[in-house]
């Protein structure tokens, strides 16, 4: 009843606001409504006319009324809120939203196994809240975090609609084990957030330092991302409908040779053919790139009463990528319910179901292996798409099919259904003693289907069709029982938590592949005649843990948090199963001290310091890493019968144990000028030791690698966050800026060199070596083109020029680690119009443009970029592009020639939105209606010459070593796209 | 209110059962602790050791390392690293060297675990028919076969004779043994195998030609004594004779039958890599066979050289030429045969591609090879007349006139040519040229013209190039590993 009243009043007031009312010079009645930022009416607010003794107080409904003249200024003040002054002018109605003075400080932040007020936090925690979510449309969690939280680096490996995003919190800590953080969705840990619907997220807390993350001991070494989904908040059911649609396109094209330039080059290289047969002029980039589309619809309803809170939502998103055939779509359903059963028992559940479907395109590989992006560059323009018989065309000199054969040749798709949720009960044994039992599951069922018909592609014809069906089932559960105690005794506040956790994952996968199809009409494997593969495998992993935490604060001034977690992992042998992970952090809120009371300019000043140890057992597929495994499948036919064979597949290591990261963190939080300007800085050192490393061993052992605890990595860095409300009032301008500096160093890997990112048969690019940052580029130093011979020269180790450098002439030629990364968000609003501009960038990182090896080498009949028009042709010619050398890659070795500056700054997104005025809304019975337009990747400032600087060839590798040690390599990688989106948010 | 206390009890109980909970055994893999306990375990490990013959090295890289590097074949295809091999532009970073090295040592490791674990297995089935000793003999033979590939390709290599149990560099970084030491170990393994293996396992040829037999051991001993630096042609003769007079009854058969795909495990075969199709199929033929047989239209690998085709033509050796080489019109440019398309020869000893899933095989040993090796031994021992008799057995079956013995030197050249025509594409040519000390003369004497430039190809063959460089990637992993002369 009350709320309905309030709504009517609000609408009325809003309507009145629109009307222009003439105001006379004499005093008249001024009235209005005062509310807080949550929209609740504020009674008892003092409304004074400046420089007079006249004034009034708001009533229980938040309304006030007084007599004032047009020259008067009203001063609104209330304890705990910022005072506001408003000139009356001609207005008869002045509504005010009071800004909570300590809003940021009293904000409740979700931390591991509980919540804390922001002001009590002693560790390093970044929070990304609804404001950031609302500022632009997102389809993935990672894109929400990018550039929004200091110390959090979101590595987009490509621009594919189906691609996940890799997140690094304070650098890469590991080589052989995963460096991805742990995600906890409403208490259920997971590693894959692609299926999560960002529209359901209320807030994200990023636990960056060991002191915050140690409560997740086992998997906290890479930081923890806590995701809380939305709950009902208002008594009235609140419906929200969001929709957007948009276009995406590749923002850059690269220049390649046209038909006649290609013919000239081929003729020069000795490739001769009857060109009359190859007289097309196809622009392969036009064929492969298209206008991508996206659409997204979300509907939710939420509400709350004394006993029950609920949130229900459903949504559908579809993206057709800017590269031919790439697509994804996702359905989401979400139910969050909580019921107070009686005065000591609360039960609840959070359940999310999603159905994901995508069609991937082959990237990160050359045209000879069906790579689409390199195919678009390296396929000569002289051929069309199809031969007269409907088959795909190939390069005139080699059977490399055109890229459309790769995008359109195979029917393929990945489907995933996922149920992630929990049920929980909270029992108050005493008012201050709570027992919580939580049981969560993540059930994930996926199917990949592939069919290549036996006609249209060369490979399909050779195999007489290929049909594949792969299924994966991942079944995870977690059971947690915790006891927590919170009590304040005078000036002492104590919190304590103790609990046990058990979790287990079972993976089951099956695959079928058949060849020998009679036709193209039946895409399933039953139509094939020859089995290539038909098998299934299963594996498991389990963890058991005990955890404990104590919080103590004295007068809100001196704060202490101590954690302890003991973890057992099935990945390690019986002697090394348990790892112990303590942490402690302290805080001092100087601003609460007596001597600071007089300093009114400073609203908050807090120093934080912490130390802790966290572990890592994320060995990926190596779930029984400590055991020497003997794999099956080494079968061999003897006597005409295939006999079952096995062979050793991994080294045993009984001493394998937890990788541990020790981290120190100090930080300061400052809020000044009525908390309009706030600033945080953190400095950290992370030392990871006992690295879980797949150490390459001599192949003469019969093995490739051995998993060992070897070596140390260090990350140290600085993070700064500035948040400023530059203008408040009618015109509002807020600025958030964060910048992070991380320095990574491989301290010790027992003298090993770990190479990765082998491209184009030229050898490896990425190197992990002691004393260097992870993933430096390794190769030859190019010394220009010899004007006499036209061949590429390189420097040998003595600095002399040579055409034939030796392997040990290679050296470090680039570093893909940025000096710093940053994000800058500016939000402007004037009346109902809002503009949000988000800039994001990375500075000081090198890129290895391996695509240019494919497009500038002139060793085979690939089409090349227009750079080769500068190629050496006659003796004495001075140029930067060597001569064409068919079948010889000496001129295109891995060298400084391909290392480019990868720094970039881009307008990641800009959103202009308009809220319909209340008067109109009232007429159409809506609470809110916002329309917006968003541009993503609108402008990119970079010297990088490839399609896009924000790509990584091995970024999505499931091989942790590859993903951790190879960065900044572009090898025909699907680029980031420029997107334009128009959307609508409605609530009623 | 009692519910509260039930909850407390649950919490207390859950504290207990942890250590069992995290003790998991692999579901889909065996472990070194449980994989070697019974006779069937021993057989599975042995099958795994034979499976090493289906790795890429034995599918077709051995052809690249012997026929393509020699005067027999061009690289063909589109792989710069194989072009480099063909042109004798050998670099330690060539990844095919590292793959070959890795695969051969993978095969060796599978033998080492058998030789270590099987003696300790007690299972009555292993005692029956001396099976345990046979298994050890088969493993020893296979290990010798892989080491022979290594030593003839790279020279002395690290001798690893036991399974690696520790990744400690002190134990894994093993320096190279000398070439002589490796040959000594090979001979030791082969003598061990010879005393344990039967002439035949049964009357089923598809078993006897799949598994190591006395015949295979004798054949490898003959080749080893011929190829090692301090060669012993008396031994070569002894072991060749042991093969020829084997109770297994090896006989020359119609030359066409050897390669027509319809006569697997024939009487001439001493041992061959087994392929039966499906999951146990050979993808090699797809890489080599022309569009009419492979179904696709890309440029194929291992292209017969002008010099090889000329050698067949000069000898009027039509039967073997037609079985070894197939000409077909193509659209692509072949820099030696046809600029802008035209008639190009294809390696044709495999006949069916079957969509990357052929049953065509490579012979590990066949009698024709051993007879010519015997001729070589006889000639080396000063009996060119007897040598001619052996050569003529081989010539007679392909309807070529007999040769007559003249001098030992002339006879040597006759044998060399005969082996070339008989054994092209069978992974022998490079070993022959080096054994005869003729690699430099032959390669530097070639007159192969690159039609794109109309320049004669200069192969720059040197003594150093007789050995391949030790793969750089392995040297990065094993700091004790030295490089061969002439490479850096």
Contacts between the chains, C-beta under 8 A, distances in Angstrom:
chain1	res1	chain2	res2	distance
A	269	B	452	7.1
A	270	B	333	6.9
A	270	B	335	6.3
A	270	B	339	6.7
A	270	B	450	7.7
A	270	B	451	7.3
A	270	B	452	2.4
A	270	B	453	6.8
A	271	B	333	5.1
A	271	B	340	8.0
A	271	B	452	8.0
A	272	B	333	6.0
A	272	B	339	4.5
A	272	B	340	3.7
A	273	B	331	7.1
A	273	B	333	6.8
A	273	B	340	4.7
A	273	B	341	6.3
A	274	B	340	6.7
A	274	B	341	7.7
A	344	B	1	7.8
A	344	B	4	7.1
A	345	B	3	7.4
A	368	B	78	6.6
A	394	B	297	6.6
A	394	B	298	7.2
A	396	B	331	7.4
A	396	B	332	7.9
A	397	B	299	7.4
A	397	B	332	5.2
A	397	B	333	5.7
A	398	B	78	5.5
A	398	B	298	5.6
A	398	B	299	5.5
A	398	B	332	6.5
A	399	B	296	5.8
A	399	B	297	4.8
A	399	B	298	2.7
A	399	B	299	7.1
A	400	B	298	7.4
A	425	B	7	8.0
A	427	B	3	7.2
A	427	B	4	5.4
A	427	B	7	5.5
A	429	B	4	5.2
A	429	B	8	7.5
A	435	B	4	7.3
A	435	B	7	5.4
A	435	B	8	7.1
A	435	B	11	7.1
A	437	B	7	6.8
A	437	B	10	7.5
A	458	B	296	4.3
A	458	B	297	6.4
A	458	B	298	6.7
A	459	B	296	7.4
A	461	B	295	4.9
A	461	B	296	6.2
A	462	B	286	6.2
A	462	B	294	6.3
A	462	B	295	4.9
A	462	B	296	4.8
A	462	B	353	7.2
A	462	B	355	5.1
A	462	B	356	6.0
A	463	B	355	4.5
A	463	B	356	5.9
A	463	B	357	7.8
A	464	B	355	5.1
A	479	B	14	7.6
A	481	B	10	6.9
A	481	B	11	4.8
A	481	B	14	6.0
A	483	B	11	7.1
A	500	B	11	7.1
A	500	B	14	5.2
A	500	B	15	5.9
A	502	B	14	7.1
A	502	B	18	7.6
A	502	B	21	6.3
A	504	B	21	7.7
A	515	B	355	6.0
A	515	B	357	6.7
A	516	B	355	7.3
A	530	B	277	7.5
A	530	B	278	5.9
A	530	B	357	6.7
A	531	B	278	5.8
A	531	B	279	6.8
A	532	B	278	7.2
A	532	B	279	6.3
A	532	B	357	7.7
A	533	B	279	7.1
A	537	B	27	7.6
A	537	B	28	4.0
A	538	B	27	4.3
A	538	B	28	5.5
A	539	B	26	6.8
A	539	B	27	5.9
A	539	B	28	6.3
A	540	B	24	5.2
A	540	B	27	6.8
A	541	B	24	7.2
A	542	B	21	5.6
A	542	B	22	5.1
A	542	B	24	6.1
A	543	B	22	6.7
A	544	B	18	4.1
A	544	B	19	8.0
A	544	B	21	5.2
A	544	B	22	5.4
A	546	B	15	7.6
A	568	B	18	6.1
A	568	B	19	7.1
A	568	B	21	7.8
A	568	B	22	4.5
A	569	B	22	6.3
A	570	B	22	4.4
A	570	B	23	6.9
A	570	B	24	4.3
A	574	B	23	7.1
A	577	B	19	7.7
A	577	B	22	5.9
A	623	B	24	8.0
A	623	B	26	7.8
A	624	B	24	7.2
A	624	B	25	8.0
A	624	B	26	4.8
A	624	B	29	7.1
A	624	B	31	7.7
A	627	B	26	6.7
A	627	B	31	4.8
A	627	B	32	7.6
A	627	B	33	7.6
A	628	B	31	6.0
A	628	B	32	3.7
A	628	B	33	7.5
A	629	B	26	6.5
A	629	B	29	4.4
A	629	B	30	7.2
A	629	B	31	5.9
A	629	B	32	7.6
A	630	B	29	6.6
A	630	B	30	4.2
A	630	B	31	6.3
A	630	B	32	6.1
A	630	B	35	3.8
A	631	B	29	5.7
A	631	B	30	7.9
A	632	B	28	7.8
A	632	B	29	7.3
A	632	B	30	7.4
A	634	B	47	6.8
A	634	B	48	3.7
A	634	B	51	4.0
A	634	B	110	7.5
A	635	B	47	6.6
A	635	B	51	6.4
A	635	B	279	7.2
A	635	B	280	6.6
A	636	B	47	5.0
A	636	B	48	7.6
A	636	B	50	4.3
A	636	B	51	4.2
A	636	B	53	7.4
A	636	B	54	6.9
A	636	B	210	7.9
A	636	B	274	6.6
A	636	B	280	7.1
A	637	B	210	7.2
A	637	B	274	4.5
A	637	B	275	7.1
A	637	B	276	4.3
A	637	B	280	4.9
A	638	B	47	7.1
A	638	B	50	6.9
A	638	B	206	7.5
A	638	B	207	5.9
A	638	B	210	4.3
A	638	B	211	6.3
A	638	B	274	6.6
A	639	B	204	5.7
A	639	B	206	5.1
A	639	B	207	4.3
A	639	B	210	6.8
A	640	B	206	4.5
A	640	B	276	6.5
A	642	B	276	6.5
A	642	B	278	8.0
A	642	B	279	7.3
A	642	B	280	5.4
A	643	B	43	7.2
A	643	B	44	7.7
A	643	B	47	4.4
A	644	B	44	5.5
A	644	B	47	6.4
A	645	B	44	5.5
A	645	B	45	7.5
A	645	B	46	7.6
A	645	B	47	3.2
A	645	B	48	3.7
A	645	B	49	7.7
A	645	B	50	7.1
A	645	B	51	5.0
A	646	B	30	6.4
A	646	B	35	6.4
A	646	B	44	4.9
A	646	B	45	6.3
A	646	B	47	7.8
A	646	B	48	5.0
A	647	B	45	7.4
A	647	B	48	3.8
A	647	B	49	7.6
A	647	B	51	7.1
A	647	B	106	7.8
A	647	B	109	7.9
A	647	B	110	5.0
A	648	B	32	6.6
A	648	B	109	6.5
A	648	B	110	7.3
A	648	B	113	5.7
A	648	B	163	7.1
A	649	B	29	7.2
A	651	B	164	7.2
A	651	B	165	8.0
A	651	B	167	5.7
A	652	B	31	7.7
A	652	B	32	5.7
A	652	B	165	7.1
A	653	B	167	7.4
A	695	B	167	6.2
A	696	B	476	7.8
A	696	B	477	5.1
A	697	B	164	7.5
A	697	B	167	5.2
A	697	B	172	5.3
A	697	B	477	6.3
A	698	B	158	7.5
A	698	B	172	5.1
A	698	B	173	6.4
A	698	B	174	7.3
A	698	B	474	6.3
A	698	B	477	4.7
A	698	B	478	3.9
A	698	B	481	7.6
A	699	B	98	7.6
A	699	B	101	6.0
A	699	B	102	4.1
A	699	B	105	5.1
A	699	B	106	7.6
A	699	B	474	5.7
A	699	B	477	7.0
A	700	B	101	8.0
A	700	B	105	4.8
A	700	B	108	7.9
A	700	B	157	7.5
A	700	B	158	4.9
A	700	B	160	5.0
A	700	B	172	7.5
A	700	B	174	6.4
A	700	B	474	7.4
A	700	B	478	6.8
A	701	B	105	7.4
A	701	B	109	6.7
A	701	B	160	6.9
A	701	B	164	3.7
A	701	B	167	7.6
A	701	B	172	5.3
A	702	B	105	5.6
A	702	B	106	5.3
A	702	B	108	6.6
A	702	B	109	2.2
A	702	B	110	7.1
A	702	B	112	7.3
A	702	B	160	7.7
A	702	B	163	7.5
A	702	B	164	6.6
A	703	B	109	7.3
A	703	B	164	6.7
A	704	B	102	7.5
A	706	B	167	3.4
A	708	B	167	6.0
A	750	B	169	7.3
A	753	B	476	5.8
A	755	B	473	7.7
A	755	B	476	7.3
A	758	B	95	7.7
A	761	B	79	7.0
A	761	B	80	5.8
A	761	B	81	5.8
A	761	B	95	6.9
A	763	B	93	5.6
A	763	B	95	7.5
A	806	B	488	4.0
A	807	B	92	5.8
A	807	B	93	5.6
A	807	B	472	4.5
A	807	B	488	7.5
A	808	B	488	7.5
A	859	B	80	6.2
A	860	B	78	5.9
A	860	B	80	7.9
A	886	B	335	7.4
A	886	B	452	6.8
A	887	B	75	7.8
A	887	B	80	5.9
A	887	B	83	4.1
A	888	B	80	6.7
A	888	B	83	6.9
A	888	B	84	7.6
A	888	B	89	7.7
A	889	B	80	4.5
